[in-house]
């Protein structure tokens, strides 16, 4: 990547674009990691904690989607900003409410 002249600039631009493609997905991967942790908790019979982590991850996704510009939202961007934030926030809130309101029946 130490080219000179126009070829070097083109190579650097390609490299920067490639790195940007990965960096723009970091918020999505953070939310996805939360969802994976929730799935593991549910698999180990900790459904209440898993549901709480799942709802929290969705709320985090809603916050990130509302704060990050659309050009940098990556895969968090599905529809318009308002729809994305409203859908994730409503679903996350509902899951958190369910996780905290249902009697555990002897499980955690």
C-alpha positions as CSV (number, residue, x, y, z in Angstrom):
1,X,0.0,0.0,0.0
2,X,2.9,2.3,-0.4
3,X,2.3,3.2,-4.0
4,X,3.1,6.5,-5.4
5,X,1.1,9.0,-7.4
6,X,-2.4,8.3,-8.6
7,X,-2.1,4.5,-8.2
8,X,-1.2,4.9,-4.5
9,X,-4.1,7.3,-3.9
10,X,-6.5,4.9,-5.5
11,X,-5.2,2.1,-3.5
12,X,-5.5,4.1,-0.2
13,X,-9.1,5.1,-1.1
14,X,-10.0,1.5,-1.7
15,X,-8.5,0.5,1.6
16,X,-10.3,3.3,3.5
17,X,-13.6,2.3,1.9
18,X,-13.1,-1.3,2.8
19,X,-12.3,-0.5,6.4
20,X,-15.3,1.8,6.5
21,X,-17.6,-1.0,5.4
22,X,-16.6,-3.0,8.5
23,X,-16.6,-0.1,10.9
24,X,-20.1,1.0,10.0
25,X,-21.4,-2.4,11.1
26,X,-20.0,-2.1,14.6
27,X,-23.3,-0.9,16.2
28,X,-25.2,-3.8,14.5
29,X,-22.7,-6.3,15.8
30,X,-23.0,-4.9,19.3
31,X,-26.7,-5.4,19.2
32,X,-26.3,-8.8,17.6
33,X,-23.9,-9.8,20.4
34,X,-26.5,-8.9,23.0
35,X,-29.1,-11.1,21.2
36,X,-26.6,-14.0,21.1
37,X,-26.0,-13.7,24.8
38,X,-29.7,-13.7,25.3
39,X,-30.1,-16.8,23.2
40,X,-27.4,-18.6,25.2
41,X,-29.1,-17.7,28.5
42,X,-32.4,-19.0,27.3
43,X,-30.7,-22.2,26.1
44,X,-29.3,-22.7,29.6
45,X,-32.8,-22.4,31.1
46,X,-32.3,-18.8,32.3
47,X,-35.3,-17.6,30.2
48,X,-36.0,-14.6,32.4
49,X,-32.5,-13.2,32.3
50,X,-32.3,-14.1,28.6
51,X,-35.5,-12.1,27.9
52,X,-34.2,-9.2,29.9
53,X,-30.9,-9.1,27.9
54,X,-32.9,-9.5,24.6
55,X,-35.2,-6.5,25.5
56,X,-32.2,-4.5,26.6
57,X,-30.3,-5.3,23.4
58,X,-33.3,-4.1,21.4
59,X,-33.5,-0.9,23.4
60,X,-29.8,-0.3,22.8
61,X,-30.4,-0.8,19.1
62,X,-33.2,1.8,19.2
63,X,-30.9,4.3,20.9
64,X,-28.0,3.6,18.5
65,X,-30.3,3.9,15.5
66,X,-31.7,7.2,16.8
67,X,-28.2,8.7,17.4
68,X,-26.2,7.4,14.4
69,X,-26.7,9.1,11.0
70,X,-28.4,7.0,8.4
71,X,-25.2,6.9,6.3
72,X,-23.4,5.1,9.2
73,X,-26.2,3.0,10.6
74,X,-25.3,-0.1,8.6
75,X,-27.6,-3.0,9.1
76,X,-29.5,-1.3,11.9
77,X,-31.2,0.7,9.1
78,X,-34.1,-1.3,7.7
79,X,-36.7,1.3,7.0
80,X,-36.8,5.0,7.9
81,X,-35.3,6.2,11.2
82,X,-38.6,6.7,12.9
83,X,-39.9,3.3,12.0
84,X,-36.7,1.5,13.0
85,X,-36.5,3.3,16.4
86,X,-40.2,2.9,17.1
87,X,-40.2,-0.8,16.3
88,X,-37.1,-1.7,18.3
89,X,-38.1,0.5,21.2
90,X,-41.7,-0.9,21.4
91,X,-40.5,-4.5,21.0
92,X,-37.7,-4.1,23.6
93,X,-40.0,-2.4,26.1
94,X,-42.6,-5.1,25.6
95,X,-40.1,-7.9,26.2
96,X,-38.7,-6.2,29.2
97,X,-42.1,-5.8,30.6
98,X,-42.9,-9.5,30.0
99,X,-39.6,-10.5,31.6
100,X,-40.2,-8.6,34.7
101,X,-43.9,-9.2,35.1
102,X,-44.4,-12.9,34.6
103,X,-44.0,-15.1,37.7
104,X,-40.9,-17.2,37.3
105,X,-42.6,-20.4,38.6
106,X,-39.5,-21.6,40.4
107,X,-37.1,-20.8,37.6
108,X,-34.8,-17.9,37.2
